[in-house]
Amino acid sequence: MSSHRVLVADPISEHGVTLLNDHPDITADFIPDLGSQPDKLMEIIGDYDALIVRSQTKPNAEVIARGSRLRAIGRAGVGVDNIDREAASAHGVIVMNTPTGNTVSTAEHAFALMLATARNIAPAHAGVLAGDFKSSRKAFSGIEMNG
């Protein structure tokens, strides 16, 4: 079976690139700054079967047209607004994303913000940085959360 070449054009986890390269039918090239080098992307895209991007790289109609082997564009993130979906469709290129990829980190962030707000972390931190050690501990103790 022939190997499929995948171009990872934006920064992603090294683990993600390793997972790709561990697959026996995939060779992944990790060039995480191609979004800032559109001419280089145009020059090399014809050598790849798939393209993985995040937000920086913007596969437009010209890039997609030059991707003579291109069959898929994957967005490691929620939206696909940086990908010309109309051009991709016209060239038979599948566009996909990871719509739930940030669900856990979003939930973690929401909890962190709730706890920081309930416990007055930001005002207490600002007070310490300003050298204000005399303010009432009560002012910064906040509230308990339960339920």
Beta strands, then each sheet from edge to edge (+ up, - down):
strand 1: 4-8
strand 2: 26-30
strand 3: 50-53
strand 4: 72-75
strand 5: 94-97
sheet 1: 2+ 1+ 3+ 4+ 5+
end
